[in-house]
Amino acid sequence: MPRNKPNPRTVSWTDAEIEALRDLRAGGRSTREISAAMGRSPGSVRAALRRYRVSRPTGQAARRCMLCNSFFWPDGRFNMICPVCKARPEFQSGGDFTIMGGGSL
């Protein structure tokens, strides 16, 4: 029985989509923003970023947050805490950091 809809795992990226992917990443857009703009899943975008060797514009590698141990893209070389942890009330109030995720500051 023929399929009406192509399987998303087999849909390849066109040259125009790869160029758009490079432009969006160069503009500083996140994986989620790129996936929404291009109509692709975040997993597909992550795979394409690796496959076509598209890097972040900052040139920095992902860093592990000192509080929650998740990976994030730092804004600068002294940024050691991810944006999610920085937005938490415990961090904003200047409280005890060890209760947030077991990290040690």
C-alpha positions, -999 to +999 in steps of 0.1 A: +000+000+000+016+033-010+022+060+016+008+094+011+031+111+035+069+108+034+086+093+065+103+122+084+133+100+090+139+097+052+133+133+043+167+148+034+177+184+037+178+205+006+206+229-002+183+258+005+174+244+039+210+238+048+218+274+039+189+286+060+201+264+089+235+280+087+221+315+085+198+310+115+226+295+136+249+324+126+222+347+138+224+332+172+191+312+171+187+282+194+178+247+182+142+252+193+139+285+175+154+270+143+131+240+145+101+262+148+112+285+119+120+256+096+091+233+105+114+205+116+117+186+149+144+197+173+161+163+170+162+167+132+178+201+136+204+188+161+213+160+137+216+184+108+238+207+128+261+178+135+259+163+100+266+196+082+291+208+109+273+240+117+288+255+149+277+282+172+288+317+163+306+323+197+331+295+190+328+283+226+320+248+235+290+237+257+297+240+294+283+220+323+263+241+348+279+242+383+245+239+400+224+214+380+251+197+359+232+202+326+250+214+295+244+250+282+260+274+258+278+301+278+276+338+269+312+344+280+342+327+295+331+335+331+295+322+327+294+290+349+257+288+357+230+280+331+201+304+324+176+280+340+194+281+373+199+318+372+162+323+368+153+303+399+142+322+430+170+306+451+197+320+428+180+354+425+177+358+463+214+349+469+205+319+490+224+287+496+234+272+462+239+237+474+202+232+479+194+238+443+210+208+427+237+194+448+264+215+430+292+231+449+300+267+444 
